[in-house]
Amino acid sequence: MSNKANTIARPRLRPEERRTTIVEAAGGLFGERGYDATTLDDVAAAAGVTKPILYRHFDSKRDLYLALLRRHRDDLPTFAGAIPASGSPEETIRAVLEVWLDYVESHLYAWRMLFRDRGGGPEIEAFRREVQDRARAVLAELLDQLTLGAVPRREREPLAELMRMGMASLVLWWAETPGVSRGAVLDAMTRAWLGLVGGTRSQS
């Protein structure tokens, strides 16, 4: 078959599909190598596009990195929406954590970018803090909903920070530790959340 025939046979991606391909390729590289060690040439090669095509979607490496962090920040509130309308505390917590783990498995680079990478300079570091602040706020809201408001207001943010850092450390450790099953991680997190929720509800 001729080269021309091969070219014609390849499907042409729509602009939004091409952008998604670039973003996913960049996420994997940034998560693995960090900001400073990743080049736009690397991203273009991983996405299977030319550099001029990449520049049609993103003005710079900084723009692309921030787009990934921004997408993660905007995804965070969806986890609070995963709370089922009915069920026991354990069933409710487990359902939310299942959704969260699904997201983690397909977006692990976001946790690496937030907690492992220190490159990119002051602007990117400030945006990392903004994403972390948003995650803390979402967890505080989730705690309030799951405990039916039993957690004192002054304790919500510290508890949310404890859970945020603990869950981030756990999934990063999980990703780097062979032989640890998703079920074990889910059971451990459910136990921790259930202990917290059960304890606060019983005091109310």
Secondary structure as the mmCIF struct_conf table of DSSP 4:
data_model
#
loop_
_struct_conf.conf_type_id
_struct_conf.id
_struct_conf.beg_label_comp_id
_struct_conf.beg_label_asym_id
_struct_conf.beg_label_seq_id
_struct_conf.end_label_comp_id
_struct_conf.end_label_asym_id
_struct_conf.end_label_seq_id
HELX_RH_AL_P HELX_RH_AL_P1 ASN A 3 ALA A 9
BEND BEND1 ARG A 10 ARG A 10
HELX_LH_PP_P HELX_LH_PP_P1 PRO A 11 ARG A 14
HELX_RH_AL_P HELX_RH_AL_P2 PRO A 15 ARG A 33
BEND BEND2 TYR A 35 TYR A 35
TURN_TY1_P TURN_TY1_P1 ASP A 36 ALA A 37
HELX_RH_AL_P HELX_RH_AL_P3 LEU A 40 ALA A 47
TURN_TY1_P TURN_TY1_P2 GLY A 48 GLY A 48
HELX_RH_AL_P HELX_RH_AL_P4 LYS A 51 HIS A 57
BEND BEND3 ASP A 59 SER A 60
HELX_RH_AL_P HELX_RH_AL_P5 LYS A 61 ASP A 75
HELX_RH_3T_P HELX_RH_3T_P1 LEU A 76 ALA A 82
BEND BEND4 ALA A 85 SER A 86
HELX_RH_AL_P HELX_RH_AL_P6 PRO A 89 SER A 106
HELX_RH_AL_P HELX_RH_AL_P7 LEU A 108 PHE A 115
TURN_TY1_P TURN_TY1_P3 ARG A 116 ARG A 116
BEND BEND5 GLY A 120 GLY A 120
HELX_RH_AL_P HELX_RH_AL_P8 PRO A 122 LEU A 146
TURN_TY1_P TURN_TY1_P4 THR A 147 GLY A 149
BEND BEND6 VAL A 151 VAL A 151
HELX_RH_AL_P HELX_RH_AL_P9 ARG A 153 ALA A 175
TURN_TY1_P TURN_TY1_P5 GLU A 176 GLU A 176
BEND BEND7 THR A 177 THR A 177
TURN_TY1_P TURN_TY1_P6 PRO A 178 GLY A 179
HELX_RH_AL_P HELX_RH_AL_P10 ARG A 182 GLN A 203
#
